[in-house]
Amino acid sequence: MFEVKEKYYNEVRPKLVEEFNIQNPMLIPNLSKIVVSVGVGEGARDKKLIQNVADTITIITGQRAVITPARKSVAGFKVREGMPIGVKVTLRKDYMWSFLQKLISIALPRVRDFKGVNRNGFDGRGNLNFGIDEQLIFPEVDYDDILKVHGMNISINTTTEDDKMAMRMLELIGFPFTKGN
């Protein structure tokens, strides 16, 4: 079992019930999914690069990545409808807990000059969004197999609509936020 998942069910849930005086157990905040996405940008015309990014995200998350096509044409960006422009993975259940464990305990501490994830990344509906500058912080990524260093967007979605409850849940799990506010 995953340490983060055990900690959530054994320690975090009872603390949240006590702190927020939650009567209904269905209203206790929980993680619903984690979405990891990468926009390829100018590499959209290079199929090799897009496949390399998809393979890297697959290795990092443990789940097969999906190449996302453009929904509409934008002449200014030289993008046509249906052209591959990004890669994403939606993680749920054990894949989600495994990725969160790896992110908290291994990847984020490897970021140079890391001071924590900004608390302003919440969207007003209890979901946290933040970016990582390079995929090399994950131990599974082999530098020799990479065609181009890229970042990724990570969205942690919760079952609560309240940012304070979601932030408190992630703090109790051990998510590294910046000091202050």
DRENKOL-605429 format. One record per atom (N, C-alpha, C): atom name; x, y negated, z. Coordinates in Angstrom, 1 decimal, m for minus. Example, Ala and Ser with C-alpha at 12.3 -4.5 7.8 and 13.67 -1.06 7.14 Angstrom:
<pts>
pt atomo N	u 13.2	v 5.7	w 7.8
pt atomo CA	u 12.3	v 4.5	w 7.8
pt atomo C	u 13.2	v 3.3	w 7.8
pt atomo N	u 12.8	v 2.2	w 7.1
pt atomo CA	u 13.7	v 1.1	w 7.1
pt atomo C	u 12.9	v 0.0	w 7.9
</pts>
This chain:
<pts>
pt atomo N	u 0.8	v 1.2	w 0.0
pt atomo CA	u 0.0	v 0.0	w 0.0
pt atomo C	u 0.9	v m1.2	w 0.0
pt atomo N	u 0.3	v m2.4	w m0.3
pt atomo CA	u 1.1	v m3.6	w m0.5
pt atomo C	u 1.0	v m4.4	w 0.9
pt atomo N	u 2.2	v m4.9	w 1.3
pt atomo CA	u 2.2	v m5.6	w 2.6
pt atomo C	u 1.3	v m6.8	w 2.6
pt atomo N	u 1.2	v m7.5	w 1.5
pt atomo CA	u 0.3	v m8.7	w 1.4
pt atomo C	u m1.1	v m8.3	w 1.6
pt atomo N	u m1.5	v m7.2	w 0.9
pt atomo CA	u m2.9	v m6.8	w 1.0
pt atomo C	u m3.3	v m6.3	w 2.4
pt atomo N	u m2.3	v m5.5	w 3.0
pt atomo CA	u m2.6	v m5.1	w 4.4
pt atomo C	u m2.7	v m6.3	w 5.3
pt atomo N	u m1.8	v m7.3	w 5.2
pt atomo CA	u m1.8	v m8.5	w 6.0
pt atomo C	u m3.1	v m9.2	w 5.8
pt atomo N	u m3.6	v m9.3	w 4.6
pt atomo CA	u m4.9	v m10.0	w 4.4
pt atomo C	u m6.0	v m9.3	w 5.1
pt atomo N	u m6.1	v m8.0	w 5.0
pt atomo CA	u m7.3	v m7.3	w 5.6
pt atomo C	u m7.1	v m7.2	w 7.1
pt atomo N	u m5.9	v m7.0	w 7.6
pt atomo CA	u m5.7	v m6.8	w 9.1
pt atomo C	u m5.6	v m8.1	w 9.9
pt atomo N	u m5.0	v m9.1	w 9.3
pt atomo CA	u m4.7	v m10.3	w 10.1
pt atomo C	u m5.4	v m11.6	w 9.6
pt atomo N	u m5.4	v m11.8	w 8.3
pt atomo CA	u m5.9	v m13.1	w 7.7
pt atomo C	u m7.4	v m13.2	w 7.8
pt atomo N	u m8.2	v m12.1	w 7.4
pt atomo CA	u m9.6	v m12.1	w 7.5
pt atomo C	u m10.2	v m12.5	w 8.9
pt atomo N	u m9.7	v m11.8	w 9.9
pt atomo CA	u m10.2	v m12.1	w 11.3
pt atomo C	u m9.9	v m13.6	w 11.7
pt atomo N	u m8.7	v m14.1	w 11.3
pt atomo CA	u m8.3	v m15.5	w 11.6
pt atomo C	u m9.3	v m16.5	w 10.9
pt atomo N	u m9.6	v m16.2	w 9.6
pt atomo CA	u m10.4	v m17.0	w 8.8
pt atomo C	u m11.9	v m17.1	w 9.4
pt atomo N	u m12.3	v m15.9	w 9.8
pt atomo CA	u m13.7	v m15.8	w 10.5
pt atomo C	u m13.7	v m16.7	w 11.7
pt atomo N	u m12.6	v m16.6	w 12.5
pt atomo CA	u m12.5	v m17.4	w 13.8
pt atomo C	u m12.4	v m18.9	w 13.5
pt atomo N	u m11.5	v m19.3	w 12.6
pt atomo CA	u m11.2	v m20.7	w 12.3
pt atomo C	u m12.4	v m21.4	w 11.7
pt atomo N	u m13.1	v m20.8	w 10.7
pt atomo CA	u m14.1	v m21.4	w 10.0
pt atomo C	u m15.5	v m21.0	w 10.5
pt atomo N	u m15.6	v m20.2	w 11.5
pt atomo CA	u m16.9	v m19.8	w 12.1
pt atomo C	u m17.8	v m19.2	w 11.0
pt atomo N	u m17.3	v m18.2	w 10.3
pt atomo CA	u m18.0	v m17.5	w 9.2
pt atomo C	u m18.9	v m16.4	w 9.8
pt atomo N	u m20.2	v m16.5	w 9.6
pt atomo CA	u m21.1	v m15.5	w 10.1
pt atomo C	u m21.3	v m14.4	w 9.2
pt atomo N	u m21.4	v m14.7	w 7.9
pt atomo CA	u m21.7	v m13.7	w 6.9
pt atomo C	u m20.3	v m13.1	w 6.4
pt atomo N	u m20.1	v m11.8	w 6.5
pt atomo CA	u m18.8	v m11.3	w 6.0
pt atomo C	u m18.5	v m11.4	w 4.5
pt atomo N	u m19.6	v m11.6	w 3.7
pt atomo CA	u m19.5	v m11.8	w 2.3
pt atomo C	u m18.9	v m13.2	w 1.9
pt atomo N	u m19.0	v m14.1	w 2.9
pt atomo CA	u m18.5	v m15.5	w 2.7
pt atomo C	u m17.0	v m15.7	w 3.1
pt atomo N	u m16.3	v m14.6	w 3.5
pt atomo CA	u m14.9	v m14.7	w 3.9
pt atomo C	u m14.1	v m14.9	w 2.6
pt atomo N	u m13.3	v m15.9	w 2.5
pt atomo CA	u m12.5	v m16.1	w 1.2
pt atomo C	u m11.7	v m14.8	w 0.9
pt atomo N	u m11.6	v m14.6	w m0.4
pt atomo CA	u m10.8	v m13.4	w m0.9
pt atomo C	u m10.2	v m13.8	w m2.2
pt atomo N	u m9.2	v m13.1	w m2.7
pt atomo CA	u m8.6	v m13.3	w m4.0
pt atomo C	u m9.5	v m12.6	w m5.0
pt atomo N	u m9.9	v m13.2	w m6.1
pt atomo CA	u m10.7	v m12.5	w m7.1
pt atomo C	u m9.8	v m12.1	w m8.3
pt atomo N	u m8.9	v m13.0	w m8.7
pt atomo CA	u m8.0	v m12.6	w m9.8
pt atomo C	u m6.8	v m13.6	w m9.9
pt atomo N	u m5.8	v m13.2	w m10.6
pt atomo CA	u m4.6	v m14.0	w m10.9
pt atomo C	u m4.4	v m14.0	w m12.4
pt atomo N	u m4.3	v m15.2	w m13.0
pt atomo CA	u m4.1	v m15.2	w m14.5
pt atomo C	u m2.7	v m15.8	w m14.7
pt atomo N	u m1.9	v m15.1	w m15.5
pt atomo CA	u m0.6	v m15.6	w m15.8
pt atomo C	u m0.6	v m15.9	w m17.3
pt atomo N	u m0.3	v m17.1	w m17.7
pt atomo CA	u m0.4	v m17.5	w m19.1
pt atomo C	u 0.8	v m18.3	w m19.6
pt atomo N	u 1.1	v m18.1	w m20.9
pt atomo CA	u 2.3	v m18.8	w m21.5
pt atomo C	u 1.8	v m19.4	w m22.8
pt atomo N	u 2.1	v m20.7	w m23.0
pt atomo CA	u 1.9	v m21.3	w m24.3
pt atomo C	u 3.2	v m21.3	w m25.1
pt atomo N	u 3.1	v m20.7	w m26.3
pt atomo CA	u 4.4	v m20.5	w m27.0
pt atomo C	u 4.8	v m21.8	w m27.7
pt atomo N	u 3.9	v m22.7	w m28.0
pt atomo CA	u 4.3	v m24.0	w m28.6
pt atomo C	u 4.8	v m23.9	w m30.0
pt atomo N	u 6.0	v m24.5	w m30.3
pt atomo CA	u 6.5	v m24.5	w m31.6
pt atomo C	u 6.9	v m23.1	w m32.1
pt atomo N	u 7.0	v m22.1	w m31.3
pt atomo CA	u 7.3	v m20.8	w m31.7
pt atomo C	u 6.1	v m20.0	w m32.2
pt atomo N	u 5.0	v m20.7	w m32.4
pt atomo CA	u 3.7	v m20.0	w m32.8
pt atomo C	u 3.9	v m19.3	w m34.2
pt atomo N	u 4.8	v m19.8	w m35.0
pt atomo CA	u 4.9	v m19.2	w m36.3
pt atomo C	u 5.9	v m18.1	w m36.3
pt atomo N	u 6.6	v m17.9	w m35.2
pt atomo CA	u 7.6	v m16.8	w m35.1
pt atomo C	u 7.0	v m15.6	w m34.4
pt atomo N	u 6.6	v m14.6	w m35.1
pt atomo CA	u 5.9	v m13.4	w m34.6
pt atomo C	u 6.8	v m12.7	w m33.6
pt atomo N	u 8.1	v m12.7	w m33.9
pt atomo CA	u 9.1	v m12.0	w m33.0
pt atomo C	u 9.1	v m12.6	w m31.6
pt atomo N	u 9.1	v m14.0	w m31.6
pt atomo CA	u 9.2	v m14.7	w m30.4
pt atomo C	u 7.9	v m14.4	w m29.5
pt atomo N	u 6.7	v m14.5	w m30.2
pt atomo CA	u 5.5	v m14.3	w m29.5
pt atomo C	u 5.5	v m12.8	w m28.9
pt atomo N	u 5.9	v m11.9	w m29.7
pt atomo CA	u 5.9	v m10.5	w m29.2
pt atomo C	u 6.9	v m10.3	w m28.0
pt atomo N	u 8.0	v m11.1	w m28.1
pt atomo CA	u 9.0	v m11.0	w m27.0
pt atomo C	u 8.4	v m11.6	w m25.7
pt atomo N	u 7.7	v m12.7	w m25.9
pt atomo CA	u 7.0	v m13.3	w m24.7
pt atomo C	u 6.0	v m12.4	w m24.1
pt atomo N	u 5.2	v m11.7	w m25.0
pt atomo CA	u 4.2	v m10.8	w m24.5
pt atomo C	u 4.9	v m9.6	w m23.8
pt atomo N	u 6.0	v m9.1	w m24.3
pt atomo CA	u 6.7	v m8.0	w m23.7
pt atomo C	u 7.2	v m8.4	w m22.3
pt atomo N	u 7.8	v m9.6	w m22.2
pt atomo CA	u 8.3	v m10.1	w m21.0
pt atomo C	u 7.2	v m10.3	w m19.9
pt atomo N	u 6.1	v m10.8	w m20.3
pt atomo CA	u 4.9	v m11.0	w m19.3
pt atomo C	u 4.4	v m9.6	w m18.9
pt atomo N	u 4.4	v m8.7	w m19.9
pt atomo CA	u 4.0	v m7.3	w m19.5
pt atomo C	u 4.9	v m6.7	w m18.5
pt atomo N	u 6.2	v m6.9	w m18.7
pt atomo CA	u 7.2	v m6.3	w m17.7
pt atomo C	u 7.0	v m7.0	w m16.3
pt atomo N	u 6.8	v m8.3	w m16.3
pt atomo CA	u 6.7	v m9.0	w m15.1
pt atomo C	u 5.4	v m8.6	w m14.3
pt atomo N	u 4.3	v m8.5	w m15.0
pt atomo CA	u 3.0	v m8.3	w m14.3
pt atomo C	u 2.7	v m6.8	w m14.1
pt atomo N	u 3.2	v m5.9	w m15.0
pt atomo CA	u 2.9	v m4.5	w m14.9
pt atomo C	u 1.6	v m4.2	w m15.6
pt atomo N	u 1.1	v m5.1	w m16.4
pt atomo CA	u m0.1	v m4.9	w m17.1
pt atomo C	u 0.1	v m5.5	w m18.5
pt atomo N	u m0.5	v m4.9	w m19.5
pt atomo CA	u m0.3	v m5.3	w m20.9
pt atomo C	u m0.8	v m6.7	w m21.2
pt atomo N	u 0.0	v m7.6	w m21.8
pt atomo CA	u m0.3	v m8.9	w m22.1
pt atomo C	u m1.1	v m9.0	w m23.4
pt atomo N	u m2.0	v m10.0	w m23.5
pt atomo CA	u m2.8	v m10.2	w m24.7
pt atomo C	u m2.3	v m11.5	w m25.4
pt atomo N	u m2.1	v m11.4	w m26.7
pt atomo CA	u m1.7	v m12.6	w m27.5
pt atomo C	u m3.0	v m13.3	w m27.8
pt atomo N	u m3.1	v m14.6	w m27.5
pt atomo CA	u m4.3	v m15.4	w m27.6
pt atomo C	u m4.2	v m16.3	w m28.9
pt atomo N	u m5.2	v m16.2	w m29.7
pt atomo CA	u m5.3	v m17.0	w m31.0
pt atomo C	u m5.8	v m18.4	w m30.7
pt atomo N	u m5.5	v m19.3	w m31.6
pt atomo CA	u m6.1	v m20.7	w m31.6
pt atomo C	u m7.6	v m20.6	w m31.9
pt atomo N	u m8.4	v m21.4	w m31.2
pt atomo CA	u m9.8	v m21.4	w m31.4
pt atomo C	u m10.2	v m22.3	w m32.6
pt atomo N	u m9.4	v m23.4	w m32.8
pt atomo CA	u m9.7	v m24.3	w m33.9
pt atomo C	u m8.4	v m24.8	w m34.5
pt atomo N	u m8.5	v m25.3	w m35.7
pt atomo CA	u m7.3	v m25.9	w m36.4
pt atomo C	u m7.1	v m27.3	w m35.9
pt atomo N	u m5.8	v m27.6	w m35.7
pt atomo CA	u m5.4	v m29.0	w m35.4
pt atomo C	u m4.2	v m29.3	w m36.3
pt atomo N	u m4.5	v m30.2	w m37.2
pt atomo CA	u m3.5	v m30.6	w m38.2
pt atomo C	u m2.3	v m31.2	w m37.6
pt atomo N	u m2.5	v m32.0	w m36.6
pt atomo CA	u m1.3	v m32.7	w m36.0
pt atomo C	u m0.3	v m31.8	w m35.4
pt atomo N	u m0.8	v m30.6	w m34.9
pt atomo CA	u 0.1	v m29.7	w m34.3
pt atomo C	u 0.5	v m28.6	w m35.3
pt atomo N	u 0.0	v m28.7	w m36.5
pt atomo CA	u 0.3	v m27.7	w m37.6
pt atomo C	u m0.2	v m26.3	w m37.1
pt atomo N	u m1.4	v m26.3	w m36.5
pt atomo CA	u m2.0	v m25.0	w m36.0
pt atomo C	u m3.3	v m24.7	w m36.7
pt atomo N	u m3.4	v m23.5	w m37.2
pt atomo CA	u m4.7	v m23.1	w m37.9
pt atomo C	u m5.5	v m22.2	w m36.9
pt atomo N	u m6.8	v m22.2	w m37.2
pt atomo CA	u m7.6	v m21.3	w m36.4
pt atomo C	u m7.2	v m19.8	w m36.6
pt atomo N	u m7.1	v m19.1	w m35.5
pt atomo CA	u m6.7	v m17.7	w m35.5
pt atomo C	u m5.2	v m17.5	w m35.4
pt atomo N	u m4.4	v m18.5	w m35.4
pt atomo CA	u m3.0	v m18.4	w m35.3
pt atomo C	u m2.6	v m18.1	w m33.9
pt atomo N	u m1.7	v m17.2	w m33.6
pt atomo CA	u m1.3	v m16.8	w m32.2
pt atomo C	u m0.6	v m18.0	w m31.6
pt atomo N	u m1.0	v m18.5	w m30.5
pt atomo CA	u m0.4	v m19.7	w m29.8
pt atomo C	u 0.0	v m19.4	w m28.4
pt atomo N	u m0.4	v m18.3	w m27.8
pt atomo CA	u m0.1	v m18.0	w m26.4
pt atomo C	u m0.2	v m16.6	w m26.0
pt atomo N	u 0.1	v m16.3	w m24.8
pt atomo CA	u 0.0	v m15.0	w m24.2
pt atomo C	u m0.6	v m15.1	w m22.8
pt atomo N	u m1.4	v m14.2	w m22.4
pt atomo CA	u m2.0	v m14.2	w m21.1
pt atomo C	u m2.3	v m12.8	w m20.5
pt atomo N	u m2.3	v m12.7	w m19.2
pt atomo CA	u m2.7	v m11.5	w m18.5
pt atomo C	u m3.6	v m11.9	w m17.4
pt atomo N	u m4.7	v m11.2	w m17.2
pt atomo CA	u m5.6	v m11.3	w m16.1
pt atomo C	u m5.4	v m10.1	w m15.1
pt atomo N	u m5.0	v m10.4	w m13.9
pt atomo CA	u m4.7	v m9.3	w m12.9
pt atomo C	u m5.8	v m9.3	w m11.9
pt atomo N	u m6.2	v m8.1	w m11.6
pt atomo CA	u m7.2	v m7.8	w m10.6
pt atomo C	u m6.8	v m6.6	w m9.8
pt atomo N	u m7.4	v m6.5	w m8.6
pt atomo CA	u m7.2	v m5.3	w m7.7
pt atomo C	u m5.7	v m5.1	w m7.4
pt atomo N	u m5.2	v m3.9	w m7.5
pt atomo CA	u m3.9	v m3.6	w m7.1
pt atomo C	u m2.8	v m4.3	w m7.9
pt atomo N	u m3.0	v m4.5	w m9.2
pt atomo CA	u m2.1	v m5.3	w m10.0
pt atomo C	u m1.9	v m6.7	w m9.5
pt atomo N	u m3.0	v m7.3	w m9.0
pt atomo CA	u m3.0	v m8.6	w m8.5
pt atomo C	u m2.2	v m8.7	w m7.2
pt atomo N	u m2.5	v m7.8	w m6.3
pt atomo CA	u m1.8	v m7.7	w m5.0
pt atomo C	u m0.3	v m7.5	w m5.2
pt atomo N	u 0.0	v m6.6	w m6.1
pt atomo CA	u 1.4	v m6.3	w m6.4
pt atomo C	u 2.2	v m7.5	w m7.0
pt atomo N	u 1.5	v m8.2	w m7.9
pt atomo CA	u 2.1	v m9.4	w m8.4
pt atomo C	u 2.3	v m10.5	w m7.4
pt atomo N	u 1.3	v m10.7	w m6.5
pt atomo CA	u 1.4	v m11.7	w m5.5
pt atomo C	u 2.5	v m11.4	w m4.5
pt atomo N	u 2.6	v m10.1	w m4.1
pt atomo CA	u 3.7	v m9.6	w m3.3
pt atomo C	u 5.1	v m10.0	w m3.9
pt atomo N	u 5.2	v m9.7	w m5.2
pt atomo CA	u 6.5	v m10.0	w m5.8
pt atomo C	u 6.7	v m11.5	w m6.0
pt atomo N	u 5.7	v m12.2	w m6.2
pt atomo CA	u 5.8	v m13.7	w m6.4
pt atomo C	u 6.3	v m14.3	w m5.1
pt atomo N	u 5.6	v m13.9	w m4.0
pt atomo CA	u 5.9	v m14.6	w m2.7
pt atomo C	u 7.3	v m14.1	w m2.1
pt atomo N	u 7.6	v m12.8	w m2.2
pt atomo CA	u 8.8	v m12.3	w m1.5
pt atomo C	u 10.0	v m12.3	w m2.3
pt atomo N	u 9.9	v m12.2	w m3.7
pt atomo CA	u 11.1	v m12.1	w m4.5
pt atomo C	u 11.3	v m13.3	w m5.4
pt atomo N	u 10.3	v m13.6	w m6.2
pt atomo CA	u 10.5	v m14.6	w m7.3
pt atomo C	u 10.6	v m16.0	w m6.8
pt atomo N	u 9.7	v m16.5	w m6.1
pt atomo CA	u 9.7	v m17.9	w m5.7
pt atomo C	u 11.0	v m18.3	w m4.8
pt atomo N	u 11.4	v m17.4	w m3.9
pt atomo CA	u 12.7	v m17.7	w m3.2
pt atomo C	u 13.9	v m17.8	w m4.1
pt atomo N	u 13.8	v m17.2	w m5.3
pt atomo CA	u 15.0	v m17.3	w m6.3
pt atomo C	u 15.0	v m18.6	w m7.1
pt atomo N	u 14.0	v m19.4	w m6.9
pt atomo CA	u 14.0	v m20.7	w m7.7
pt atomo C	u 15.0	v m21.6	w m7.0
pt atomo N	u 15.8	v m22.2	w m7.8
pt atomo CA	u 16.8	v m23.1	w m7.3
pt atomo C	u 16.2	v m24.4	w m6.7
pt atomo N	u 16.6	v m24.8	w m5.6
pt atomo CA	u 16.1	v m26.0	w m4.9
pt atomo C	u 14.6	v m25.9	w m4.7
pt atomo N	u 14.1	v m24.8	w m4.3
pt atomo CA	u 12.6	v m24.6	w m4.1
pt atomo C	u 12.2	v m25.1	w m2.8
pt atomo N	u 11.2	v m26.0	w m2.8
pt atomo CA	u 10.7	v m26.6	w m1.6
pt atomo C	u 9.3	v m26.2	w m1.3
pt atomo N	u 8.7	v m25.4	w m2.2
pt atomo CA	u 7.3	v m24.9	w m2.0
pt atomo C	u 6.5	v m25.3	w m3.2
pt atomo N	u 5.3	v m24.7	w m3.2
pt atomo CA	u 4.3	v m25.0	w m4.3
pt atomo C	u 3.5	v m26.2	w m3.8
pt atomo N	u 3.3	v m27.1	w m4.7
pt atomo CA	u 2.6	v m28.3	w m4.4
pt atomo C	u 1.1	v m28.0	w m4.0
pt atomo N	u 0.7	v m28.6	w m2.9
pt atomo CA	u m0.7	v m28.4	w m2.3
pt atomo C	u m1.7	v m29.1	w m3.2
pt atomo N	u m1.3	v m30.0	w m4.1
pt atomo CA	u m2.3	v m30.7	w m5.0
pt atomo C	u m2.7	v m29.9	w m6.2
pt atomo N	u m2.2	v m28.6	w m6.2
pt atomo CA	u m2.6	v m27.8	w m7.3
pt atomo C	u m4.0	v m27.2	w m7.3
pt atomo N	u m4.7	v m27.5	w m6.2
pt atomo CA	u m6.1	v m26.9	w m6.1
pt atomo C	u m7.0	v m27.7	w m7.0
pt atomo N	u m8.0	v m27.1	w m7.6
pt atomo CA	u m8.9	v m27.7	w m8.6
pt atomo C	u m10.2	v m28.2	w m8.0
pt atomo N	u m10.4	v m28.1	w m6.7
pt atomo CA	u m11.7	v m28.6	w m6.2
pt atomo C	u m12.7	v m27.5	w m6.0
pt atomo N	u m12.4	v m26.3	w m6.5
pt atomo CA	u m13.3	v m25.1	w m6.4
pt atomo C	u m12.6	v m23.9	w m5.8
pt atomo N	u m11.5	v m24.2	w m5.1
pt atomo CA	u m10.8	v m23.1	w m4.3
pt atomo C	u m9.8	v m22.3	w m5.1
pt atomo N	u m9.4	v m22.8	w m6.3
pt atomo CA	u m8.4	v m22.1	w m7.1
pt atomo C	u m7.1	v m22.9	w m7.2
pt atomo N	u m6.0	v m22.2	w m7.1
pt atomo CA	u m4.7	v m22.8	w m7.1
pt atomo C	u m4.1	v m22.6	w m8.5
pt atomo N	u m3.5	v m23.7	w m9.1
pt atomo CA	u m2.8	v m23.6	w m10.4
pt atomo C	u m1.5	v m24.2	w m10.2
pt atomo N	u m0.4	v m23.5	w m10.7
pt atomo CA	u 0.9	v m24.1	w m10.7
pt atomo C	u 1.7	v m23.5	w m11.8
pt atomo N	u 2.9	v m24.1	w m12.1
pt atomo CA	u 3.7	v m23.6	w m13.1
pt atomo C	u 5.1	v m23.2	w m12.6
pt atomo N	u 5.7	v m22.3	w m13.4
pt atomo CA	u 7.1	v m21.8	w m13.1
pt atomo C	u 7.9	v m22.2	w m14.4
pt atomo N	u 9.1	v m22.7	w m14.2
pt atomo CA	u 9.9	v m23.2	w m15.3
pt atomo C	u 10.5	v m22.1	w m16.1
pt atomo N	u 10.9	v m21.0	w m15.5
pt atomo CA	u 11.5	v m20.0	w m16.3
pt atomo C	u 11.2	v m18.6	w m15.8
pt atomo N	u 11.2	v m17.6	w m16.7
pt atomo CA	u 10.8	v m16.3	w m16.4
pt atomo C	u 11.9	v m15.5	w m15.7
pt atomo N	u 13.1	v m16.1	w m15.7
pt atomo CA	u 14.3	v m15.4	w m15.2
pt atomo C	u 14.3	v m15.2	w m13.7
pt atomo N	u 13.4	v m15.8	w m12.9
pt atomo CA	u 13.3	v m15.6	w m11.5
pt atomo C	u 12.8	v m14.2	w m11.1
pt atomo N	u 12.2	v m13.5	w m12.1
pt atomo CA	u 11.6	v m12.2	w m11.8
pt atomo C	u 12.7	v m11.2	w m12.0
pt atomo N	u 13.0	v m10.3	w m11.1
pt atomo CA	u 14.1	v m9.3	w m11.2
pt atomo C	u 14.0	v m8.3	w m12.4
pt atomo N	u 12.8	v m8.1	w m12.9
pt atomo CA	u 12.6	v m7.1	w m14.0
pt atomo C	u 13.1	v m7.6	w m15.3
pt atomo N	u 13.2	v m9.0	w m15.4
pt atomo CA	u 13.6	v m9.6	w m16.7
pt atomo C	u 15.1	v m9.5	w m16.9
pt atomo N	u 15.4	v m8.9	w m18.1
pt atomo CA	u 16.8	v m8.8	w m18.4
pt atomo C	u 17.2	v m9.9	w m19.4
pt atomo N	u 18.2	v m10.7	w m19.0
pt atomo CA	u 18.6	v m11.9	w m19.7
pt atomo C	u 18.9	v m11.6	w m21.2
pt atomo N	u 19.5	v m10.4	w m21.4
pt atomo CA	u 19.9	v m10.1	w m22.8
pt atomo C	u 18.7	v m9.8	w m23.7
pt atomo N	u 17.6	v m9.5	w m23.2
pt atomo CA	u 16.4	v m9.1	w m24.0
pt atomo C	u 15.5	v m10.3	w m24.3
pt atomo N	u 15.9	v m11.5	w m23.8
pt atomo CA	u 15.1	v m12.7	w m24.0
pt atomo C	u 15.6	v m13.5	w m25.2
pt atomo N	u 14.6	v m13.9	w m26.1
pt atomo CA	u 14.9	v m14.7	w m27.2
pt atomo C	u 15.0	v m16.2	w m26.9
pt atomo N	u 14.1	v m16.6	w m26.0
pt atomo CA	u 14.0	v m18.0	w m25.6
pt atomo C	u 13.5	v m18.1	w m24.1
pt atomo N	u 14.1	v m18.9	w m23.3
pt atomo CA	u 13.6	v m19.1	w m21.9
pt atomo C	u 12.3	v m19.9	w m22.0
pt atomo N	u 11.3	v m19.4	w m21.3
pt atomo CA	u 10.0	v m20.1	w m21.2
pt atomo C	u 9.5	v m20.1	w m19.8
pt atomo N	u 8.5	v m20.9	w m19.6
pt atomo CA	u 7.9	v m21.0	w m18.3
pt atomo C	u 6.5	v m20.2	w m18.3
pt atomo N	u 5.8	v m20.4	w m17.3
pt atomo CA	u 4.4	v m19.8	w m17.3
pt atomo C	u 3.5	v m20.5	w m16.3
pt atomo N	u 2.3	v m20.4	w m16.6
pt atomo CA	u 1.2	v m21.0	w m15.7
pt atomo C	u 0.6	v m19.9	w m14.9
pt atomo N	u 0.4	v m20.1	w m13.6
pt atomo CA	u m0.2	v m19.1	w m12.8
pt atomo C	u m1.4	v m19.7	w m12.1
pt atomo N	u m2.5	v m19.0	w m12.3
pt atomo CA	u m3.8	v m19.5	w m11.7
pt atomo C	u m4.3	v m18.4	w m10.7
pt atomo N	u m4.4	v m18.8	w m9.4
pt atomo CA	u m4.8	v m17.9	w m8.4
pt atomo C	u m6.3	v m18.3	w m8.1
pt atomo N	u m7.2	v m17.4	w m8.4
pt atomo CA	u m8.6	v m17.7	w m8.3
pt atomo C	u m9.1	v m17.0	w m7.0
pt atomo N	u m9.9	v m17.7	w m6.2
pt atomo CA	u m10.5	v m17.2	w m5.0
pt atomo C	u m12.0	v m17.1	w m5.1
pt atomo N	u m12.6	v m16.5	w m4.1
pt atomo CA	u m14.1	v m16.4	w m4.0
pt atomo C	u m14.7	v m17.5	w m3.3
pt atomo N	u m14.0	v m18.4	w m2.8
pt atomo CA	u m14.5	v m19.6	w m2.1
pt atomo C	u m14.6	v m20.8	w m3.0
pt atomo N	u m15.4	v m21.7	w m2.7
pt atomo CA	u m15.5	v m23.0	w m3.4
pt atomo C	u m14.8	v m24.1	w m2.7
pt atomo N	u m14.3	v m23.8	w m1.5
pt atomo CA	u m13.7	v m24.8	w m0.6
pt atomo C	u m12.2	v m24.7	w m0.7
pt atomo N	u m11.5	v m25.8	w m1.1
pt atomo CA	u m10.1	v m25.9	w m1.2
pt atomo C	u m9.4	v m25.6	w 0.1
pt atomo N	u m9.9	v m26.2	w 1.2
pt atomo CA	u m9.3	v m26.0	w 2.5
pt atomo C	u m9.3	v m24.6	w 3.0
pt atomo N	u m10.4	v m23.9	w 2.7
pt atomo CA	u m10.4	v m22.4	w 3.1
pt atomo C	u m9.5	v m21.6	w 2.2
pt atomo N	u m9.4	v m21.9	w 0.9
pt atomo CA	u m8.5	v m21.2	w 0.0
pt atomo C	u m7.1	v m21.5	w 0.4
pt atomo N	u m6.7	v m22.7	w 0.7
pt atomo CA	u m5.4	v m23.1	w 1.1
pt atomo C	u m5.0	v m22.4	w 2.4
pt atomo N	u m5.9	v m22.4	w 3.4
pt atomo CA	u m5.6	v m21.8	w 4.7
pt atomo C	u m5.4	v m20.2	w 4.5
pt atomo N	u m6.2	v m19.6	w 3.6
pt atomo CA	u m6.1	v m18.2	w 3.4
pt atomo C	u m4.7	v m17.9	w 2.8
pt atomo N	u m4.3	v m18.7	w 1.8
pt atomo CA	u m3.0	v m18.5	w 1.1
pt atomo C	u m1.9	v m18.7	w 2.1
pt atomo N	u m2.0	v m19.8	w 3.0
pt atomo CA	u m1.0	v m20.0	w 4.0
pt atomo C	u m0.8	v m18.8	w 4.9
pt atomo N	u m1.9	v m18.3	w 5.4
pt atomo CA	u m1.9	v m17.2	w 6.3
pt atomo C	u m1.3	v m15.9	w 5.7
pt atomo N	u m1.5	v m15.7	w 4.4
pt atomo CA	u m1.0	v m14.6	w 3.6
pt atomo C	u 0.6	v m14.8	w 3.6
pt atomo N	u 1.0	v m16.0	w 3.5
pt atomo CA	u 2.5	v m16.3	w 3.5
pt atomo C	u 2.9	v m17.0	w 2.2
pt atomo N	u 1.9	v m17.7	w 1.5
pt atomo CA	u 2.3	v m18.4	w 0.3
pt atomo C	u 3.1	v m19.6	w 0.7
pt atomo N	u 4.2	v m19.9	w 0.0
pt atomo CA	u 5.1	v m21.0	w 0.4
pt atomo C	u 4.6	v m22.4	w m0.2
pt atomo N	u 3.9	v m23.2	w 0.6
pt atomo CA	u 3.5	v m24.5	w 0.2
pt atomo C	u 4.5	v m25.5	w 0.6
pt atomo N	u 4.5	v m26.7	w 0.0
pt atomo CA	u 5.4	v m27.8	w 0.4
pt atomo C	u 5.0	v m28.2	w 1.8
pt atomo N	u 5.9	v m28.8	w 2.5
pt atomo CA	u 5.6	v m29.3	w 3.9
pt atomo C	u 4.8	v m30.6	w 3.7
pt atomo N	u 4.1	v m31.0	w 4.7
pt atomo CA	u 3.3	v m32.2	w 4.7
pt atomo C	u 1.8	v m32.0	w 4.4
pt atomo N	u 1.2	v m32.9	w 3.7
pt atomo CA	u m0.3	v m32.9	w 3.5
pt atomo C	u m0.8	v m31.5	w 3.6
</pts>
